[in-house]
Amino acid sequence: MPAPAPVSADLECADAQADGARVPARRLVVAGDLGFDQVLGGALAREPWACRQLYDRYAGRVFGYLRAQGAHEPEDLTNEVFLRVFDRLSQFTGDEPNFRSWLFTIAHRILVDDVRRRQRRPQTTALRSEVESHSTGDVEHEALANFGAEWADALLGSLPPDQRAVIALRVCADLSLEQVAEIVGKRVGAVKSLQHRALESLRRRCGEVSA
């Protein structure tokens, strides 16, 4: 499934004042692969093309993370994440890896808030199969290369929540162990242990399926 459409055409940048002759020309350059710093600068200036670029580059990963975590409405939450991102973009400083860490910190907090809102009426939601996957290395790729298939969804859903969160952040967000540790509020050693146990469990279950 392609990344979900934003709430509005250009999210919070929709009110930017654009020069009709200038914006199309810049969009042509963007299509030619502008660097992260240029896109970020445009988004900070509330340029609609730049906001769209940030959304298009990262919405699929955010959606994948939320879906992998069993979010009840991952599309709606993805939009909520980006609305908050654009609202707070002026607070961000750093490079592209820093941005991904910041983005998924927001996504994680929104997910936690959503789970808390639903605690009074818990629901069991089957993980959907449309998300695109983003692998971070050989081990994760081995375990989740077919991330969108039903059997992989079932395997991931069988993990304890803390293990599933670590794997989702490592695979969907392409974050380092240190970045994941900061987001989930655990030590790096604890995150490494959770990842190891999760992957061992996935390997074992994959072996059972293929047997």
N, C-alpha and C positions, 0 to 999 in steps of 0.2 A: 504494500500500500504506500503511495507517495506520502510525503510529509503533509500533515493536515493543513488546511487553508487557515490563515490568520483570521482573527475576529473581524478586522477591517482590512482594506486593501494594503495599507502600509502601517498597520498597528498605530502606535503612538506618534509616528512621524507623518500621519496623514494631514496634519495641519501645517506642515512646512510650506513656506512660500517658495515655489519653484519657478525658475525662468524657463518658459516653454522651449526656448532655443537651446538652452544650456543642458538641461537634464537629459534629453535623449542622447546627446553626444557623450555624456558621462556614462550612461548606461551601456553604450557600445564598448567603452573601455572596460567597464566592469565585466561584461561578457567575455572579454579577453583575459580575465583572471587578474584582477587587482589584488594587491597584497593585503594582508589583514590590517596593517596599520592605516592604509588608505581607506579601507571600508569602515574601520572603526572611527576614523576622523570624520567621514561623511555622516555616519550615524550620530555622532556627538553634535554635529551641525544640524541634525534633524532632516537630513536629506532622505527623501523616500526611497530612492534607489539603494542607498546604503543600508537602510533598515531592512529592506527586502532581502539584500544580500546576506546579512547576518542571519535572518530567519531561515532562508533557504539553505545556508551552510550547516546550520546546527539543529533545526527543528526535527529532522529525522532521528538524530541521536537522542534528543530529549524524549521524543515520543517512544523510541525503543527502550530507553531506560525506564520510563514510567510504565510501559506495557509489561516489561519484564518483571517489574516490581508488583504486578497485579493491580495496577491502578484501575479504579472503577470506570473512569472516563478519561483515558489518556489523551484524547484529542483536546478536550476542554482544558485539561490541566496543562497541556503543552502551550496553548494560547495564554493561559494565565501566567505561565512562566515567562513568556516573552513580553507580555504587558508589563510585568514587574521589572524585567531586564531593561526595557527601554525607559521606564520611569526612573530607574536608578543608574543609568549608564554613566552619568557624569561622575559617579562615585568610584568607577572602576579605573585602575591604573595597572599597566603591565602588558605582557606580550600575549600571543595566541594561546600558549598552554595555560597561562594565568587566567585568561578569559574563560577557557573551558572549565577550569576548576571553579571559578566564580559562578559561571552559568549553572553548573550542576550542583553547587551548594544551594542555589536558589531553588532548583528543581527538587532537590532532596527535602528542603524545608517545606515547600508547598505540598509535596507528597505526604510528609508527616502530618501536616495540618489537615489535609484531606482525610487521612486515616482517622485522626482524632474526631473529626466531625461526624464520621460514620460509625463510631464505636457504639453508639446507642442502637444502631440498626445494622449490625454487621451483615455483609453479603459475601457470598462466594462467587467470584467472577472468573470464568474460564479465560485463560490468556489467549488473545487472538494471534493469528499467524501472519499478519501483513507487514510487520516491521522489518525494515532493512537492518542488517547487522553490520557492526564495525569491529573487526578483530584487532587485538593489540599485540598478538604474539603467537608463537607456535602452539603453546599449551592451550591457551584460550581458543585458538582457531580449531584445534583438534576437537575440543569438547563441544564447541558451539558453532561450527562452520555452517550447519544447517539450522541456524537459529530460528528461522521462520516456520519450520515444519512442526506439525502437531506433536510428534514424539519429543522434539527438543523442548517445546513449551512445557510438556508434561514433566520432563526431567528437571527443568529449571524450577518449575512450580513446586517440585518435591523437596527442594532445599529449604533449610530453616531460613527465616527472614534475614538474619545477619549475614549468612553466607550468600544468599541471593543478592543482597544489596551490594556486597563487595564485587561479585562477578559482574553484575549489571554495570557498575561504575567503571570497572576495568575494561569491559568489552564495548559497551555502548558509548561511553564517554571518552575512552582511550586515555584514562588518567593513570598516573603513577601510583605506586603503593602509598607514597607519602601524601599525595593529594587525596586519595581515598580515605586515608586515616584521618585527615583533617576534617573531611566532610562528615564522616560517620562518628567522629568523636572518640576514636580508639587509637591505641599506639600502633606504630608500624608493624611491630612484631605480632600483635594480635590480628591485624588485617592479613598479614602474610599467612598466619596459621589458618584463618577462616578461608582464605583462598585455597590453600593446600587441601583442607578437608572437603571443600566444595568440589574441587576438581577431581579428587579421588572418588568422591561419591558419584560424580557424573561419569567418570570413566567406568566405574563398576556397573552402573546402570546401563551405560551404552553397551558394555559387554553382555549384559543380560538380554538386551534387546536383539543384539546381532547373533546371539547363540541359537 
